[in-house]
Amino acid sequence: MKKYFNLFDFKQKVDYKTEILSGLTVALALVPEAIAFALIPGFSPLTGLYAAFVLALVTSILGGRPGMISGATGAVAVVFVGLILELKRNFPGIEPETILHYVFATVILAGVMQIIAGLLRLGKFIRLVPHPVMFGFVNGLAIIIFMAQFPNFYQKGTNELLTGASFYMMLGLTLLTMVIIWGLPKLTKAVPSSLVAIIVVSAIVLGFGIDTLTVADTMKEGQTINGGFPPISIPQIAFTLENIKIILPYAAIVAGVGLIESLLTLNIIDEITDTRGSGNKECVAQGTANILSGFLSGMGGCAMIGQSLINTSSGARARLSGITAAIMLLVFIMFGSSLIEKLPMAALVGLMFMVAIGTFEWASFKTFRKMPNSDVIVMVLVTLITAITHNLAVAVLLGVVISALAYSWENAKRIRARKYVDDNGVKHYEIFGPLFFGSTTLFNEKFDVQGDPEEVIIDFKESRVADMSGIEALNKLTERYQKVGKKIHLRHLSKDCIRLLENADDIIDVNVLEDPTYKVVANKL
């Protein structure tokens, strides 16, 4: 008999066992990731672990997507590398402790920006991301997750692969983890296969005293994950104009990267769980979590697609799993650090390999022949940029821009005109397709101003004027006809189009019953 309890979400039942076990699995997977991301800009492991705890807890309680996991991420960590270099250029000899205060201030400011984005309901703009961009983002992220595991096969402190028995032991334990994760669900789904795999492989390593890479080996000498509750950290920096100029751009990048990655992850989890989260609510939750992270010695972060997929694939669908992951992570830091540091990395590497395989949209290969060439190019380009640069924001934004340009190009070619002369000698142009910045040149080519009769009617019943470029094209066209002394009539234009035309009173034929009511984009500027 399953026990259910309604936690922070009164419309959803919570399966205690599934949520707690899944949360425990996620907590174990968070440890090496948080440590690795903290080391990218040179922070201590605890800086990443504190951020993971705060972000996972706050977003699980307040977020717009139950089951999604947040923590310290590589995309955010990379931003701090640039901030540190900027600080060292401006303040030669700056102390590492002072650098951390600037980082915490940046995280707090980024959190404020994210809350503002949520309150302004900007989360809805994630719907503008086309599907090929989503495919490219997911595939690129899967490649990043997969490639990030390879350093665990290197000899400590070098870029050389393990050799001999050490290599085969690491490979064998990794493959064993993957087989258990793949095969156990075929036998039973009573417990998360990922958790069982970690326990089994860890038991083999500890029980037989196998010499293999552990969590402790991934840290620098003298570092540890042993700590207490996150200490309060009020940024000790002067809020002068100079300092604000330094941290403001990086705070904006952290906020933007964090929101893009979080909202895209939210969309992916929505598709997997066949439910719908709230993007605006998630923006506010991410901002709140980052503000608290900055005040509690954390480096900030955003949603983590790998850990989110571990969570959902284990059956978690509610907030309890994320809360459990956060609490267990804190327990590891305060009481279980010595045990966690002994966990074999092979088990965690195998888990992340399976996450990468599950994340990759293999179905995207089947769509190559069915999708337009422009969509295929966008998908491949976003995948490559994401995988090579690790800059998710740039990859997604570039993908959206290229998709928009491709869409504009295709629509620009669709404008056409049906022409005929009626019994009274009046020439009619019936326009089909949208008139906007991309189609104005082709639109102007449809008209023979010199060769047309004395009276011309242009009918927009099957068209629409979409922007100010379209309005300007109409103004110039009417001027050309009027200069040669010919009379022109424009029919079926919306009221806002009529208002924006310079000589509308002389040339517009108004049909109240048929004229459209759409709004020109330019009228809102």
C-alpha positions, 0 to 999 in steps of 0.5 A: 500500500502506497502512502500519500501526502500532499506537500506544498501542492494540494492538487498532487499526491506524493508517493513518499517512498519514491520521492525520498529514494529519488531525492537520495539518489539525486543528492549523491549525484549532486556532490561531484557535480557541485565540487567540479563546478566550484573548482572551475573558478577556483572556489572551495568545494563547500562553496559549490555544495552550499549553493546546491543545497540552497538552490535545491531547497528553495526552488523545490519549495517555491519553484514552478516545476515540481520534480526539477532540481537546481544547484551549482552549474557549469554555465554559471561557474564559467561566468565567474572566471571572467569576473575574477579576471576582471577583478584582478585587472582592476585590483592587482593583489586582491585577496581570494576572500575579497573576490568571494565577496564580489562573487556573492554580491554578483549572485545576489544582484543576479537573483534580484534581476531574475525576480524582476523578470518573473514579476514582469512575466518574461518567462512566457518568452521561452515559448518563442524557442523553436523546437529545433533549438530545443533539440540542439540544446538538449543534444548539446547538453547531453554531449557536455554531460558525457564528455565531462565524465572523461577526466575521471579516467585520467591519472590524478593531476594529469591529462594522461589516461589510466593504464593497466588494471586501474583503467580496466577496473574503472571501466568495468565498474562504470559499465556495471553501474550502467548495466544495473541502471538499465537492467533493474527496471526490467525486473522491478521498479520498487526502488530507483535503479540509480540508487541501487547501482551506486550502493552495489558498486560502492559495496563492491569497492569498499568490501573488497578494498579495490583501489579506484578513484573516489570522490575525495580524489577529485578534490585538491589536496587538503580540501574536504566537503566536511562543513556545517550549516552554510554560514551567513555571508554579507558581501563586504564590498563598497557599493561604489559606482566603480564596483557596480560597473564591474559586477553589473554586467556579470550579474546580468549574464548570470541571471540570463544564463540561469533563466534560459537554462532553467526555463528550457529544462522546465520545458523538457521536464514538462514534456517528459511528465506530460504536465505544465510548469509555470515559467514565471513562478520558476523565475521568481524561485530561481531569483530568491534561491540565488539571493539566499545563496549569495547570503549563505556562502554559495556561488549561485546556479540554476536548474540542472538538467542531468539531476532533473532527469535522474529525478524524473526517471526515478519516478519523482513527480512532486516537490518532496524529492527536491527537498529530500535531495537538499536536506540529504546533501546538507546531512552529507556535508555536516555528518557524512562527509567521510563516507561520501568522500569514499564513494567510487567515482565509477558509480557516479560516472556510470550514472551520468553516462546513462543520464547523457544517453537518456538526455540525447534526443535520438529521435532527432536523427529520424527527423533529418529528412522530414524537417526543412533544411533550415531547421536541420542547420539550426539544430546542428549549429545549436548542438555544436555551439552548446557542446564546444563553448558550453555557453548555453545562452549564446547557443540558444539565442543564436538558434532563435535568431537564425530560426527567425531569419529563416522564417522571415525569408520563407514568408518573404517569398510568399507574398504575391499579387493576382492582377486583372482589369475590370470592365471599367478599365480599373486595374485590381491587385489582390495581395496574398501573404504578409507584408513586412520588412522581409517582403517589401522589396518583392511587394514593390516589384509586383506593380507597374506604376508607369504601365497601369491605367489611371485608376488602381485598386489594391486589395489586402483582404487576403493579406496583412500589414505586419510592421512599420516597414510594410506601412512605409512600403505602402506610403512610398507606393502611393507616392509613386502613383500620385506623382504620375497623376494616377488614382489609387485605392487601398482596401481592407486595411486595419484601422491602425494601418489607416492611422499610420498611412500619411495620406490615408484620407485620400486613398482608403476605401473603408468597408466596415463589415469586412475590414480586419481588426488586427494590430500592426506591430509598429502601432505598439512601439 
